[in-house]
Amino acid sequence: MSIIRLEESRKLKKEGERLGRDGISSRAVKLIDDFIAENPGNYKEVTKLIGRFHALYIATIPNDYWREIADRGYRREYCELKNYNKT
């Protein structure tokens, strides 16, 4: 991992500590609400949203318990993605 990425991760974790669980949760809901309101429905905007959630993921990982919770979501999507059929 590059020095820049390490510094970014450190800053994100610090913001995660500042916001706490409620702040991170409300931020995630706001990102979803804003995304739905804009209703872009295109790959570029979805990819940006995924990147934003990745930043929240890093901010949310202060310890092994929360990493386990986040990884459960990852594993669920990993398993379900192969069965998803685009409409």
C-alpha positions as CSV (number, residue, x, y, z in Angstrom):
1,M,0.0,0.0,0.0
2,S,1.4,3.4,-0.9
3,I,2.1,6.1,1.6
4,I,-0.7,8.2,0.2
5,R,-3.2,5.4,0.7
6,L,-2.0,4.8,4.2
7,E,-2.4,8.4,5.0
8,E,-5.9,8.5,3.5
9,S,-6.9,5.4,5.5
10,R,-5.6,6.9,8.7
11,K,-7.7,10.1,8.0
12,L,-10.8,8.1,7.1
13,K,-10.5,6.0,10.3
14,K,-10.1,9.3,12.3
15,E,-13.3,10.6,10.7
16,G,-15.0,7.3,11.4
17,E,-14.1,7.7,15.1
18,R,-15.3,11.3,15.1
19,L,-18.7,10.4,13.5
20,G,-19.3,7.2,15.4
21,R,-21.7,4.5,14.4
22,D,-24.7,6.9,14.1
23,G,-22.8,9.4,12.0
24,I,-21.5,6.8,9.6
25,S,-25.0,5.3,9.4
26,S,-26.6,8.6,8.6
27,R,-23.9,9.4,6.0
28,A,-24.6,6.1,4.3
29,V,-28.3,6.8,4.2
30,K,-27.7,10.2,2.8
31,L,-25.5,8.8,0.0
32,I,-28.3,6.4,-0.9
33,D,-31.0,9.0,-0.7
34,D,-29.0,11.4,-2.9
35,F,-28.3,8.6,-5.4
36,I,-31.9,7.6,-5.6
37,A,-33.1,11.3,-5.9
38,E,-30.7,11.9,-8.8
39,N,-31.7,8.5,-10.3
40,P,-28.8,8.3,-12.7
41,G,-29.0,4.6,-13.3
42,N,-25.8,4.4,-15.2
43,Y,-22.6,2.5,-14.5
44,K,-20.4,5.6,-14.0
45,E,-22.6,7.0,-11.2
46,V,-23.0,3.5,-9.6
47,T,-19.3,3.1,-9.6
48,K,-18.8,6.5,-7.9
49,L,-21.3,5.4,-5.2
50,I,-19.4,2.2,-4.7
51,G,-16.2,4.2,-4.2
52,R,-17.9,6.4,-1.7
53,F,-19.1,3.4,0.2
54,H,-15.6,2.0,0.1
55,A,-14.4,5.2,1.9
56,L,-17.1,4.6,4.5
57,Y,-16.0,1.0,4.8
58,I,-12.5,2.1,5.6
59,A,-13.8,4.7,8.1
60,T,-15.9,2.0,9.8
61,I,-13.1,-0.4,10.6
62,P,-11.8,0.5,14.0
63,N,-11.6,-3.1,15.1
64,D,-12.0,-6.7,14.2
65,Y,-15.7,-6.9,15.1
66,W,-16.7,-4.3,12.6
67,R,-14.4,-5.8,9.9
68,E,-16.2,-9.1,10.4
69,I,-19.6,-7.4,10.0
70,A,-18.5,-5.6,6.8
71,D,-17.0,-8.8,5.5
72,R,-20.3,-10.6,6.0
73,G,-21.9,-8.1,3.6
74,Y,-19.0,-8.6,1.1
75,R,-19.3,-12.4,1.3
76,R,-23.1,-12.2,0.8
77,E,-22.8,-10.1,-2.3
78,Y,-19.9,-12.3,-3.5
79,C,-22.2,-15.3,-3.4
80,E,-25.3,-13.6,-4.7
81,L,-23.6,-11.8,-7.6
82,K,-23.2,-15.0,-9.6
83,N,-26.9,-15.6,-9.5
84,Y,-28.0,-12.0,-10.3
85,N,-29.6,-11.6,-13.7
86,K,-29.7,-8.1,-15.2
87,T,-33.2,-7.0,-16.2
